[in-house]
Amino acid sequence: MSPSYDVIVIGLGGMGSAAAHHLSARGARVLGLEKFGPVHNRGSSHGGSRVTRQSYFEDPAYVPLLLRAYELYEDLERATGREIAVLCGGVMVGRPDSRTVAGSLRSALQWDLPHEMLDAGEIRRRFPTLNPDDDEVALYEKKAGLLRPENTVAAHLQLATRQGAELHFEEAMLRWEPYRDGVRVHTAENTYTAGQLVICPGAWAPQLLTDVGVPFTVERQIMYWFQPKGGTARFVPGHHPIYVWEDAAGVQVYGFPAIDGPGRGAKVAFFRKGRVTSPETIDRTVHPHEIRAMADHMSRCIPDLPGTFLKAATCMYTNTPDEHFVIARHPAHPESVTVACGFSGHGFKFVPVVGEILADLALTGTTAHPIGLFDPARPDPRLRSGDGTSTAAASA
Ligand SMILES: Cc1cc2nc3c(=O)[nH]c(=O)nc-3n(C[C@H](O)[C@H](O)[C@H](O)COP(=O)(O)OP(=O)(O)OC[C@H]3O[C@@H](n4cnc5c(N)ncnc54)[C@H](O)[C@@H]3O)c2cc1C
């Protein structure tokens, strides 16, 4: 007889570790299977920091989920004693009609979120490290800040284990199939059965979720750490905010204060524009021309940031055509399978609330959280065109 569980969670990265926590907290017998070790750097949830913010330029529909996520960051800190969120304040900078500024303001106004609008002079006065053009403005949000991704994953794994979840590392799911009223999952070591399956595969979605009806594209992304000119003193939280900064051409960069001590620098990255890749073929080497391009870009807006290049690391986005997530019951297996994928480079700030939603869906079939935007059958023509993407063309 193969071991039997209430729920099997595939992938124990950001989303899967949160699902394992919330499921086991509700008393479910949980098995988590992860291809690599705990808190690894070969997926999408590493690199020391992630931006979090509430005035969400991507769509105001995300805001209620963010408000809940913020409550859950605190719960997680309290339950584990780990540093999860550093809410040091943040600016969304660009021309007033840029997506970054106008979209953030729209969410702030719609949800009555505390914020301030700063003109270029005010930005320079409040944050002397920043050097906007005269026609650039910022939405300042006091509650924006950063998350610690490795601590967040470790905290969820720790709580899940404490609550009785069985977590197997270095044990990949090879395949699964419907079995009786649930599912059967095969690994190289064993076969397991469960009533419910929750699949959180990150950049492996194009391989594991070919039949959800959304084409996924995996994108190579680079994080850069620079030691600022004059050292990190002016770049610590309280002086230097988190930022998302859109230039006149629509290129967005984002970055962080220096949070890891003197000599460890401050991190910055382009938001999008990475090369299409896959987990098997990603080029993990960061090349001199890439480092130069980032240093050149930053020399305009934060001139003292690109002092000395310290290090860089690669990571993967898993994009949907409209850059909105997929969180739903699996359209082809709605009774027993739940999926969470396609986080399109902006999912980490939602990790704890996604865990809660996945527990709702797996245990009750529904959730009170507003997730209509993440329905794989949403009526967005970009999802159905099949343009420009992916190994996993839509099958439905
Ligand atoms: C450079 C970079 C910067 C980012 N910045 C931000 C930011 O500032 N703010 C923000 O909100 N978001 C940000 N994101 C996005 C965010 O980090 C991701 O959306 C989030 O981490 C995705 O979590 P996940 O659980 O889907 O993927 P992962 O954390 O990668 O987890 C997927 C897991 O599934 C496992 N797996 C895959 N296949 C199998 C299998 N067959 N069997 C068992 N296990 C399997 C993998 O090994 C992996 O551990 C950023 C991402 C990157 C790469």
The ligand as an SDF file (V2000), in Angstrom:
LIG
                    3D

 53 58  0  0  0  0  0  0  0  0999 V2000
   15.0520   38.3050   -9.5070 C   0  0  0  0  0  0  0  0  0  0  0  0
   13.6520   38.2120   -8.9750 C   0  0  0  0  0  0  0  0  0  0  0  0
   13.1460   39.2980   -8.3050 C   0  0  0  0  0  0  0  0  0  0  0  0
   11.8380   39.2780   -7.8310 C   0  0  0  0  0  0  0  0  0  0  0  0
   11.3900   40.3510   -7.1380 N   0  0  0  0  0  0  0  0  0  0  0  0
   10.1540   40.3300   -6.6040 C   0  0  0  0  0  0  0  0  0  0  0  0
    9.7420   41.3900   -5.7720 C   0  0  0  0  0  0  0  0  0  0  0  0
   10.4880   42.3310   -5.5250 O   0  0  0  0  0  0  0  0  0  0  0  0
    8.4950   41.3290   -5.2320 N   0  0  0  0  0  0  0  0  0  0  0  0
    7.6560   40.2750   -5.4680 C   0  0  0  0  0  0  0  0  0  0  0  0
    6.5340   40.2840   -4.9610 O   0  0  0  0  0  0  0  0  0  0  0  0
    8.0400   39.2450   -6.2550 N   0  0  0  0  0  0  0  0  0  0  0  0
    9.2670   39.2420   -6.8100 C   0  0  0  0  0  0  0  0  0  0  0  0
    9.6970   38.2020   -7.5820 N   0  0  0  0  0  0  0  0  0  0  0  0
    8.7810   37.1060   -7.8890 C   0  0  0  0  0  0  0  0  0  0  0  0
    8.6520   36.0970   -6.7780 C   0  0  0  0  0  0  0  0  0  0  0  0
    9.8890   35.8750   -6.1560 O   0  0  0  0  0  0  0  0  0  0  0  0
    8.0500   34.8180   -7.3560 C   0  0  0  0  0  0  0  0  0  0  0  0
    6.7900   35.1360   -7.9210 O   0  0  0  0  0  0  0  0  0  0  0  0
    7.8850   33.7400   -6.3020 C   0  0  0  0  0  0  0  0  0  0  0  0
    9.0930   33.5160   -5.6210 O   0  0  0  0  0  0  0  0  0  0  0  0
    7.4190   32.4580   -6.9740 C   0  0  0  0  0  0  0  0  0  0  0  0
    7.2600   31.4410   -6.0070 O   0  0  0  0  0  0  0  0  0  0  0  0
    6.9430   29.9550   -6.5000 P   0  0  0  0  0  0  0  0  0  0  0  0
    6.6070   29.1680   -5.2960 O   0  0  0  0  0  0  0  0  0  0  0  0
    5.9700   30.0140   -7.6260 O   0  0  0  0  0  0  0  0  0  0  0  0
    8.3170   29.4510   -7.1460 O   0  0  0  0  0  0  0  0  0  0  0  0
    9.6350   28.7630   -6.3880 P   0  0  0  0  0  0  0  0  0  0  0  0
    9.8340   29.4870   -5.1310 O   0  0  0  0  0  0  0  0  0  0  0  0
   10.6650   28.6910   -7.3930 O   0  0  0  0  0  0  0  0  0  0  0  0
    9.0650   27.3620   -6.0060 O   0  0  0  0  0  0  0  0  0  0  0  0
    8.7610   26.3450   -6.9440 C   0  0  0  0  0  0  0  0  0  0  0  0
    9.3480   25.0680   -6.3910 C   0  0  0  0  0  0  0  0  0  0  0  0
    8.8450   23.9320   -7.0800 O   0  0  0  0  0  0  0  0  0  0  0  0
    9.8870   22.9580   -7.0850 C   0  0  0  0  0  0  0  0  0  0  0  0
    9.5550   21.9580   -8.0990 N   0  0  0  0  0  0  0  0  0  0  0  0
    9.4310   22.1640   -9.4360 C   0  0  0  0  0  0  0  0  0  0  0  0
    9.1120   21.0020  -10.0470 N   0  0  0  0  0  0  0  0  0  0  0  0
    9.0120   20.0480   -9.0770 C   0  0  0  0  0  0  0  0  0  0  0  0
    8.7070   18.6440   -9.0840 C   0  0  0  0  0  0  0  0  0  0  0  0
    8.4460   18.0020  -10.2240 N   0  0  0  0  0  0  0  0  0  0  0  0
    8.6890   17.9900   -7.9080 N   0  0  0  0  0  0  0  0  0  0  0  0
    8.9770   18.6280   -6.7280 C   0  0  0  0  0  0  0  0  0  0  0  0
    9.2870   19.9510   -6.6840 N   0  0  0  0  0  0  0  0  0  0  0  0
    9.2920   20.6550   -7.8430 C   0  0  0  0  0  0  0  0  0  0  0  0
   11.1110   23.8010   -7.3780 C   0  0  0  0  0  0  0  0  0  0  0  0
   12.3080   23.1420   -7.0700 O   0  0  0  0  0  0  0  0  0  0  0  0
   10.8660   25.0180   -6.5070 C   0  0  0  0  0  0  0  0  0  0  0  0
   11.4300   24.8630   -5.2210 O   0  0  0  0  0  0  0  0  0  0  0  0
   11.0050   38.1540   -8.0550 C   0  0  0  0  0  0  0  0  0  0  0  0
   11.5360   37.0490   -8.7250 C   0  0  0  0  0  0  0  0  0  0  0  0
   12.8440   37.0710   -9.1630 C   0  0  0  0  0  0  0  0  0  0  0  0
   13.3700   35.8810   -9.8970 C   0  0  0  0  0  0  0  0  0  0  0  0
  1  2  1  0
  2  3  1  0
  2 52  2  0
  3  4  2  0
  4  5  1  0
  4 50  1  0
  5  6  2  0
  6  7  1  0
  6 13  1  0
  7  8  2  0
  7  9  1  0
  9 10  1  0
 10 11  2  0
 10 12  1  0
 12 13  2  0
 13 14  1  0
 14 15  1  0
 14 50  1  0
 15 16  1  0
 16 17  1  0
 16 18  1  0
 18 19  1  0
 18 20  1  0
 20 21  1  0
 20 22  1  0
 22 23  1  0
 23 24  1  0
 24 25  2  0
 24 26  1  0
 24 27  1  0
 27 28  1  0
 28 29  2  0
 28 30  1  0
 28 31  1  0
 31 32  1  0
 32 33  1  0
 33 34  1  0
 33 48  1  0
 34 35  1  0
 35 36  1  0
 35 46  1  0
 36 37  1  0
 36 45  1  0
 37 38  2  0
 38 39  1  0
 39 40  1  0
 39 45  2  0
 40 41  1  0
 40 42  2  0
 42 43  1  0
 43 44  2  0
 44 45  1  0
 46 47  1  0
 46 48  1  0
 48 49  1  0
 50 51  2  0
 51 52  1  0
 52 53  1  0
M  END
$$$$
